[in-house]
């Protein structure tokens, strides 16, 4: 009787056995989950080290300026997009030297009563790169795109925004990043037709600031 009692006492109830099996499965799954998470983090870190290229949208830093404040109705004015290219990179000129290159282009979403007269891009510089057999025309460092605009008599008076988009493709000596587009905003005040117009940002809009070589109407 004593030996039978010991054998019976050593047998765990079914509920306890089931709980132990569930706990074992949970621990096993948790271990696998932590292993996969650690593996993913290691892979992400290795990927970041293997791919030193920045995001395409971070290579160019544009700012927009308006030549008059305020801008009276019926007056012409200019918007300058001054862009800086990250060191070690360049972007294709608006008129690239090869047909397969993606040109840099600035477009504008205008409020009512405003229209673009012309857009002047710098010519760019010719540079030699390891991935090209011939020198390419590019922008590097910083460059300025000048847009000539005009307001008419229906332009809404008050604070307005001109939403601009800069489209470009950035490259370095070894490779090119995907083409991208980034936004930049120009802000201005539109006033009545007889309001005196005061020049603004004269250092940017002085003659010779931008080399006007290519024009898009």
C-alpha positions as CSV (number, residue, x, y, z in Angstrom):
1,X,0.0,0.0,0.0
2,X,2.8,2.4,0.8
3,X,4.6,1.9,-2.5
4,X,1.3,2.3,-4.4
5,X,0.6,5.5,-2.5
6,X,4.0,6.9,-3.4
7,X,3.5,6.1,-7.1
8,X,0.1,7.8,-7.0
9,X,1.5,10.9,-5.3
10,X,4.2,11.2,-7.9
11,X,1.7,11.4,-10.7
12,X,0.8,15.1,-11.4
13,X,-2.9,15.9,-12.1
14,X,-3.7,16.5,-15.8
15,X,-4.3,20.3,-15.3
16,X,-0.8,20.7,-13.9
17,X,0.7,18.7,-16.8
18,X,-1.2,20.9,-19.3
19,X,-0.1,24.1,-17.6
20,X,3.6,23.0,-17.6
21,X,3.3,22.2,-21.4
22,X,1.7,25.6,-22.1
23,X,4.4,27.3,-20.0
24,X,7.1,25.5,-22.0
25,X,5.5,26.4,-25.3
26,X,5.3,30.1,-24.2
27,X,8.9,30.2,-23.1
28,X,10.0,28.5,-26.3
29,X,8.0,31.0,-28.4
30,X,9.3,34.0,-26.3
31,X,12.8,32.8,-26.8
32,X,12.4,32.5,-30.6
33,X,10.7,36.0,-30.7
34,X,13.7,37.6,-28.8
35,X,16.1,35.8,-31.1
36,X,14.4,37.1,-34.2
37,X,14.2,40.6,-32.7
38,X,17.9,40.5,-32.0
39,X,18.7,39.2,-35.4
40,X,16.6,42.0,-37.0
41,X,18.4,44.6,-35.0
42,X,21.8,43.2,-36.0
43,X,20.7,43.1,-39.7
44,X,19.5,46.7,-39.5
45,X,22.8,47.9,-38.0
46,X,24.7,46.0,-40.6
47,X,22.6,47.4,-43.4
48,X,23.2,50.9,-42.1
49,X,26.9,50.3,-42.1
50,X,26.9,48.7,-45.5
51,X,24.8,51.5,-47.0
52,X,26.4,54.8,-46.1
53,X,24.3,56.9,-48.5
54,X,21.9,59.4,-47.0
55,X,18.2,59.7,-47.9
56,X,17.8,61.5,-51.3
57,X,15.6,64.2,-49.8
58,X,18.3,65.2,-47.3
59,X,21.0,66.0,-49.9
60,X,19.5,69.3,-50.9
61,X,18.5,72.1,-48.5
62,X,16.5,74.8,-50.3
63,X,15.1,78.1,-49.0
64,X,12.8,80.6,-50.7
65,X,13.0,84.4,-50.6
66,X,10.7,87.1,-52.1
67,X,12.2,90.3,-53.6
68,X,9.5,92.7,-52.4
69,X,7.5,93.1,-49.2
70,X,4.7,93.9,-49.6
71,X,4.0,93.0,-53.2
72,X,1.4,95.5,-54.6
73,X,-1.3,94.3,-57.0
74,X,-0.2,94.6,-60.6
75,X,3.5,94.5,-59.8
76,X,6.3,92.2,-60.9
77,X,8.5,90.6,-58.3
78,X,10.9,87.7,-58.0
79,X,11.2,84.5,-55.9
80,X,14.7,83.1,-55.3
81,X,15.2,79.4,-54.4
82,X,18.6,79.2,-52.8
83,X,19.7,75.6,-52.5
84,X,22.7,74.0,-50.8
85,X,24.0,70.6,-51.9
86,X,25.5,68.4,-49.2
87,X,29.3,68.1,-49.5
88,X,30.5,65.2,-51.6
89,X,27.3,65.2,-53.7
90,X,26.1,67.0,-56.8
91,X,22.8,67.3,-58.7
92,X,22.2,67.4,-62.4
93,X,21.8,70.9,-63.9
94,X,18.5,72.1,-65.4
95,X,20.0,71.6,-68.8
96,X,22.1,68.5,-68.3
97,X,24.9,67.6,-70.7
98,X,23.5,64.1,-71.4
99,X,19.9,63.2,-72.4
100,X,19.7,60.3,-69.9
101,X,20.3,62.6,-66.9
102,X,17.3,63.8,-64.9
103,X,17.3,67.6,-64.8
104,X,16.7,69.8,-61.8
105,X,13.4,71.6,-62.0
106,X,11.5,74.1,-59.8
107,X,7.7,74.2,-60.1
108,X,5.2,76.5,-58.3
109,X,1.7,76.2,-57.0
110,X,0.4,79.8,-57.1
111,X,-2.4,81.5,-55.3
112,X,-5.1,83.1,-57.5
113,X,-4.0,86.3,-59.3
114,X,-0.3,85.3,-59.5
115,X,1.5,83.9,-62.5
116,X,5.0,83.0,-63.5
117,X,6.7,85.1,-66.2
118,X,9.9,83.0,-66.5
119,X,12.3,80.9,-64.5
120,X,16.0,81.3,-64.7
121,X,18.4,78.5,-63.8
122,X,22.2,78.7,-63.5
123,X,24.2,77.0,-66.2
124,X,26.1,74.7,-63.8
125,X,29.7,73.5,-63.9
126,X,31.3,70.6,-65.9
127,X,32.7,67.9,-63.7
128,X,34.3,64.5,-64.3
129,X,33.0,61.5,-62.4
130,X,34.1,57.9,-62.2
131,X,30.8,56.5,-63.4
132,X,30.8,58.7,-66.6
133,X,33.1,58.6,-69.6
134,X,32.4,62.3,-70.3
135,X,32.2,65.3,-67.9
136,X,28.7,66.2,-66.8
137,X,27.0,69.5,-66.1
138,X,26.0,69.7,-62.5
139,X,25.2,71.9,-59.5
140,X,27.3,71.6,-56.4
141,X,27.9,73.7,-53.3
142,X,25.1,76.2,-53.6
143,X,23.0,77.6,-56.4
144,X,20.1,80.0,-57.0
145,X,17.0,79.6,-59.2
146,X,15.2,82.9,-59.9
147,X,11.5,83.0,-60.8
148,X,10.0,86.2,-62.2
149,X,6.3,86.5,-61.3
150,X,3.5,89.1,-61.5
151,X,0.3,89.8,-59.6
152,X,-2.8,91.1,-61.3
153,X,-5.8,93.1,-60.0
154,X,-7.5,90.1,-58.6
155,X,-4.7,88.8,-56.4
156,X,-6.0,88.4,-52.8
157,X,-4.7,91.0,-50.4
158,X,-2.9,89.8,-47.3
159,X,-0.6,87.0,-46.4
160,X,0.0,84.4,-49.1
161,X,2.1,81.4,-49.7
162,X,3.7,80.1,-52.8
163,X,4.3,76.3,-52.6
164,X,7.4,75.3,-54.6
165,X,8.7,71.9,-55.4
166,X,12.3,71.1,-56.3
167,X,12.8,68.0,-58.3
168,X,16.3,66.6,-58.7
169,X,18.6,63.6,-58.6
170,X,21.7,63.6,-56.4
171,X,24.9,61.6,-57.1
172,X,28.4,61.3,-55.7
173,X,31.5,60.0,-57.3
174,X,30.3,56.4,-57.1
175,X,26.6,56.2,-57.4
176,X,23.3,58.1,-57.8
177,X,20.4,58.2,-55.4
178,X,16.8,57.8,-56.5
179,X,15.2,60.9,-58.1
180,X,13.2,62.9,-55.5
181,X,11.1,66.0,-55.0
182,X,11.1,68.2,-51.9
183,X,8.9,71.2,-50.9
184,X,9.9,74.7,-50.1
185,X,7.6,77.7,-49.3
186,X,7.8,81.4,-50.2
187,X,5.7,83.7,-48.1
188,X,4.7,87.2,-49.1
189,X,2.2,90.0,-48.4
190,X,0.0,91.2,-51.2
191,X,-1.1,94.9,-50.9
192,X,-3.3,97.4,-52.7
193,X,-2.1,98.6,-56.0
194,X,-0.8,102.0,-54.7
195,X,1.1,100.6,-51.7
196,X,4.8,101.4,-51.8
197,X,6.9,98.4,-52.5
198,X,10.1,97.9,-50.4
199,X,13.0,95.7,-51.7
200,X,13.8,92.7,-49.5
201,X,16.8,90.4,-49.4
202,X,18.8,92.7,-51.6
203,X,21.9,90.5,-51.1
204,X,20.2,87.7,-52.9
205,X,18.4,89.7,-55.6
206,X,21.4,92.0,-56.5
207,X,22.7,91.8,-60.0
208,X,25.0,88.8,-60.6
209,X,23.6,86.7,-57.7
210,X,22.3,84.1,-60.1
211,X,23.9,83.3,-63.5
212,X,20.9,83.5,-65.8
213,X,21.6,81.1,-68.6
214,X,18.6,78.8,-69.1
215,X,15.0,80.0,-69.1
216,X,11.7,78.1,-68.8
217,X,8.5,80.0,-69.6
